[in-house]
Amino acid sequence: MEVLIALLILAISLLALAGLMVTTTRNSSFGGHMTEASTFAQDKLEQLRVSPWAGVATGNDTTQGSTGITYTRTWAVTPNTDGNQRWVSITLNWTDPTKNSNHSIRLLSVVTE
């Protein structure tokens, strides 16, 4: 009888751990998507920084990550009152397939001539 009760307690504990593993896997996946999106935003900012001054303009594109997720990247370039600076806002949007929810990140910076 004692062994049966011990097995029951062990089974309940293992079921709780299984649910925790699912949550941990989803959160880890989300962290990977955030890292990938941040990298794509930083890549676009670096492209704008090395572009000729006339080429630093508002635009958008899509890019696909290594996880198969398609990221929509938009960037807005706003001239500063000082003629040799421009404010840049880069936004990435994507849909997480595991949760079927939309996410976005935004990177703000200044590009100088």
N, C-alpha and C positions, 0 to 999 in steps of 0.2 A: 504494500500500500504506500509506503514512504517513497519508494522508487517511482511509482506512478505519479505522485504529487510533485516530486522533483522534476520529472519529465514534462509535466504540465507547465510548471513555472518556467522551465527552460524554453519550451515551445512559445509561450507568450513573449518572453524576452527576445527570442529570435525574430518573431513577427514584428515587434517594435523596431528592432534594428534594421529589418528589411525596408520598412517605411522611411527610416532615416537615410538609408542609402539612396533611395529614389530622390529624396529632397536634395541631398548633397550632390548627386550627379547633375540635377537640373541647375543648381546654383553654380556649379563649376562650368557647365556649358554656357550659361549666361555671362560669366566672367570672361570666357574665351571670346564670345561675340563682342563684348565691350572692348576688349583689348584689340581685336581685329578692326573694329570701327575707329578706334582712336588712332591706330596706325594709318588707316586710309585718310583720316582727316589731316594728320601730320604730313603725310606724303603730299597731299594737295597744297598745304601751306608751303612746303619746301619748293614745290614746282612754281608757285606764285612768287616766291622770294627770288628765284633765279631767272624768272621771265623778264624780258625787256619791259620797261616801265609802261609802255603803251599796251602790253599784253596782259596787264593785271586788271582783269575785268570780271564782272559777275557772270556766273555760268552754272551748269549742272551736268552731271553724268551719272552712270551707274557702274558699279564694279562688283565682281563676284569674289567672295572670300574662299579660303581653302576648305571651309566647312560646307560650301554650297549655297550659302545665304547671299542674296543679292542686296547690296547696299545702295541706296539712292543718296548721292552726294550733291549738295547744293552749296554754293558759296556766293556771298554778297560782298561786293567791294564798294566802300563808301569813301569818297575823298574827305580828307581832314581839312580844317581851315588853313592849316599850313600846307603849302603846295607840294611838299616832298614826302608826305605820308598818306597812307590809305588804311582805313580800318577794314579788316577782313573777318567775316563771320562764316565759318564752315559748319554745316549741319549734315549729319548722316542719319538716315532713317532705315529701319529694317524690321522685318516681321520674324519673330522667333517661332520656328516651326513646332517646337515641343509644347509651347504654351499658347500658340496661335495669338500672340499679342504683339502690338507695335511698340517699338522702342526708338529712341533717338538720342544723339549726343550733339553738343555744340562746342566748337572751339573758336575762341576770339583772339585776334592778334592784330598787330600793326605791321604793315610792310612799308619800308622806306626806300626812297630812290637811291 
